[in-house]
Amino acid sequence: MLLDHFPYEIVEEIFLYLPPSDRISTVKVNRWLNSIGRSKRLAVRHTLDGTIASMWLTLKTNTFFIERTNVEDDHPPRDVHTVKLHYSRYAPTMQSPEDEENYDIKNITIFFETRCCPMHYEADTGLDSELWKFPAKFITKYFYTSNHNDVYHFKFPTLEFMSESINIYLHYFSNIFSSIDFFELVIHDSMMIWERLGLFFEDYETLLKKPVIYFYNVAFNFSKFYWSKLFERGIESVGYQNVKEIFEFHDDYDKTSKFYEALSYNIMDETIAQLNDERLLLFRNYHKLEINCSSEITTNGLAKLVQKIYENHQKCLVNIRIRFNMRRCELATGSLEKLYIETLYETLLLIPKSSWECQYDDIALQHVWDKVSITNKFDQKYHLFTAEGNFILKSQ
């Protein structure tokens, strides 16, 4: 084999630059390559010996305002960016992060921060100035000697410098120092940081499983974000709060399919998600689908959702909660209780009458049904009912 004639040091260097999947394949070629890849001199051995880790990445942007104290104090508003990287690593002998008693767990938190300006923000660089681009040196100096949950800070003059450092550390933690078994991404207030960090996932293969995604107080391009290579393996869960999705005329399912295939959704208050009947039926998993914001979902859309549950075998337990269309509730002339019961009935019109039965409750001495038991084609059973203005469909 050609590599057998290369000097040991060159082969070590090649291992550092190989994508994780190629690195794993290479050590299986022969014992010599396996011994090099697992050498204690190489940090990449951690991706081959079962070392796993969890990583939480929080991106936040605040606009910094300075009150002018004199005429010469000309300080325009400036965005101050902060990225919090929390890393939790498990020893190679561990089989699962859940077995904490037998784990040698190391936790560390690094803040990457931009300054406002030398006048109003401390001018020091936080940690040693050179460590921002050498994570291996940082690991040697701080990680192995740190106490539980130690916190460190890097401070940068610009977002460009900060983004470069974060990309270097993301690459080291997810490609060399461990495989990432759990990854959570939280974005606050602005997409400015993500627009730079997102390029990292386009350029590098990472050992990441399905990520957990949360958005807070931000507007973003729907197809551009979910088309990222970060989601190649899928998405575990999605959370929105006060979010505005921006759609383009050419948005299609193929570009955003990973979003609709996630296992769990929590779309919270004040979100503008353009949710309608058509989008509701694109969701593939119903382990947890909570839509607590105003939407354009109609009774007909809910009926088609019930029909979809009835006609298809569900791989996991179903837990769906969707807030009723508030516009319809505002136009209701009778009681809301009556409206909810009427809505329940309307959502059953597309499935056979033999597949569901009413469960009754005595309300004000009137025998009124307020819950339905449904059995789908695969003998899977569900409860359908309303509660506090929500349409709820759950596995029994």
URWOMO-V867842 format. One record per residue. PSI is psi in whole degrees, -180 to 180 (999 if undefined). D_CENTER is the distance of its C-alpha to the mean C-alpha in Angstrom with 2 decimals. Layout:
[[PSI:D_CENTER] [PSI:D_CENTER]]
//
This chain:
[[140:42.58] [-43:42.29] [-23:39.86] [-21:42.43] [-1:44.66] [148:42.14] [148:42.53] [-43:40.24] [-36:38.72] [-39:37.82] [-38:36.09] [-44:34.05] [-38:33.04] [-42:32.12] [-38:29.78] [-30:27.88] [-6:27.24] [141:26.50] [152:23.03] [-43:21.81] [-39:22.80] [-35:26.22] [-44:26.71] [-40:26.31] [-37:28.75] [-41:31.19] [-12:31.82] [-5:32.86] [-50:35.65] [173:38.18] [-34:38.81] [-49:39.45] [-35:36.05] [-41:34.43] [-35:36.35] [-48:35.28] [-30:31.56] [10:31.74] [143:34.09] [-14:33.53] [-16:34.12] [128:30.85] [-25:27.43] [-14:25.97] [-26:27.63] [-28:24.65] [-7:22.58] [-17:25.55] [10:26.59] [6:23.61] [124:22.12] [161:18.48] [163:16.15] [148:12.93] [133:11.35] [127:9.66] [117:9.75] [122:10.65] [128:12.33] [138:15.12] [128:18.23] [142:21.36] [124:24.63] [119:27.43] [135:30.76] [125:34.04] [129:37.07] [125:40.08] [-18:42.87] [172:45.40] [-34:46.09] [-13:45.17] [80:41.71] [98:39.91] [97:36.19] [158:33.95] [143:30.47] [140:27.95] [129:24.17] [123:23.23] [140:19.93] [132:18.25] [125:15.53] [119:15.05] [112:14.36] [129:14.72] [129:15.76] [117:17.13] [140:19.33] [143:21.27] [156:24.75] [-26:25.68] [-12:27.73] [144:24.82] [-24:23.54] [138:20.67] [-16:18.89] [-22:20.14] [67:23.71] [-26:23.73] [-31:27.54] [12:28.12] [140:25.49] [87:26.25] [133:23.00] [126:22.68] [141:20.35] [145:20.38] [131:18.85] [128:19.53] [128:19.57] [121:20.08] [141:21.97] [152:24.12] [158:27.48] [-62:29.05] [162:32.45] [-28:34.98] [-39:36.90] [5:34.26] [138:31.89] [138:33.07] [-6:33.91] [161:33.08] [10:30.29] [-116:28.96] [173:29.06] [133:31.62] [-32:31.39] [-18:31.18] [-16:28.35] [-22:25.70] [9:26.21] [78:27.22] [-30:24.54] [-40:27.00] [-38:29.51] [-44:27.05] [-47:26.24] [-41:29.99] [-36:30.94] [-40:28.33] [-50:25.90] [-21:28.60] [-2:30.68] [155:28.13] [174:28.20] [128:25.36] [38:22.57] [151:24.46] [135:23.17] [158:24.12] [134:24.16] [138:24.57] [137:25.96] [149:26.37] [-25:28.67] [161:26.34] [-32:22.74] [-46:23.80] [-43:24.92] [-45:21.87] [-40:19.54] [-44:21.90] [-44:21.76] [-42:17.98] [-40:17.98] [-44:20.79] [-38:19.14] [-44:15.85] [-44:18.26] [-46:20.36] [-35:17.88] [-13:16.00] [-24:19.14] [-50:22.10] [-17:21.79] [169:19.56] [138:17.20] [113:13.61] [-25:13.16] [132:9.92] [125:7.32] [131:5.13] [123:4.99] [128:7.00] [122:9.46] [135:12.82] [-33:15.90] [154:15.98] [8:14.59] [-43:17.44] [-44:15.74] [-35:13.00] [-25:16.01] [-44:17.41] [-31:14.64] [-28:13.28] [-27:16.71] [-44:16.18] [-19:13.96] [-30:16.73] [-23:19.46] [142:18.51] [136:17.69] [153:15.39] [70:15.39] [140:11.68] [-172:10.63] [125:7.89] [160:4.50] [131:2.45] [132:1.82] [137:5.55] [137:8.66] [126:12.11] [53:15.46] [149:14.72] [139:15.97] [157:14.52] [114:15.76] [-56:13.98] [-37:15.33] [-40:15.28] [-50:11.56] [-4:10.63] [-5:13.66] [147:12.26] [-15:13.15] [-29:9.82] [18:9.16] [-38:12.71] [1:12.17] [-175:9.91] [135:6.56] [-52:6.71] [159:5.78] [135:5.58] [134:7.62] [139:10.33] [122:13.34] [56:16.15] [146:14.45] [117:16.55] [134:15.60] [122:18.24] [152:19.60] [159:22.16] [-23:25.14] [9:24.21] [135:20.71] [168:20.81] [-38:19.03] [-36:19.20] [-20:17.13] [17:14.30] [-33:14.74] [-33:11.38] [-47:10.02] [-12:13.00] [4:12.75] [160:9.57] [-28:10.98] [142:10.13] [140:10.16] [98:11.42] [105:12.96] [-175:15.10] [153:18.41] [17:19.50] [137:16.91] [91:18.60] [3:16.72] [46:19.94] [123:19.50] [-175:22.71] [-41:24.32] [-45:23.54] [-35:19.76] [-39:19.83] [-7:21.45] [-23:18.91] [137:16.38] [-27:16.95] [144:15.73] [28:16.84] [-40:15.88] [107:14.50] [103:14.90] [117:15.70] [100:16.92] [12:18.57] [168:19.33] [143:22.42] [175:22.38] [20:24.96] [127:24.56] [173:28.14] [-35:29.98] [-39:30.52] [-41:26.82] [-38:26.45] [-41:29.48] [-33:27.99] [-45:24.87] [-42:27.31] [-40:29.23] [-42:26.23] [-39:25.56] [-40:29.33] [-11:29.80] [140:26.90] [130:26.29] [127:22.99] [-18:21.39] [170:19.83] [145:20.89] [135:20.44] [95:19.37] [132:19.51] [118:20.26] [126:21.05] [137:23.04] [151:26.38] [111:27.28] [-30:28.81] [-42:31.26] [-39:32.88] [-38:33.13] [-30:34.85] [-6:37.35] [134:38.19] [-24:41.89] [-159:41.98] [152:40.05] [-33:36.28] [-43:36.83] [-40:38.90] [-44:36.39] [-41:33.61] [-41:36.02] [-40:36.97] [-42:33.35] [-48:32.86] [-42:35.92] [-29:34.82] [-9:31.53] [0:33.74] [-19:36.02] [3:34.43] [156:34.72] [144:38.08] [-30:39.75] [-13:40.40] [-6:36.70] [156:36.30] [150:38.40] [147:38.54] [129:38.34] [156:40.64] [138:40.77] [108:43.81] [118:42.95] [43:46.01] [14:48.23] [133:46.96] [96:45.64] [134:42.31] [136:39.46] [6:35.99] [146:33.98] [138:33.92] [125:33.55] [138:32.40] [121:32.92] [-176:31.42] [-18:33.16] [21:31.76] [26:33.01] [136:29.59] [144:30.18] [153:28.35] [134:29.19] [125:29.00] [177:29.82] [150:29.25] [124:28.49] [45:28.36] [18:28.02] [143:25.28] [125:25.59] [128:24.46] [118:24.48] [149:23.92] [143:25.07] [999:28.30]]
//
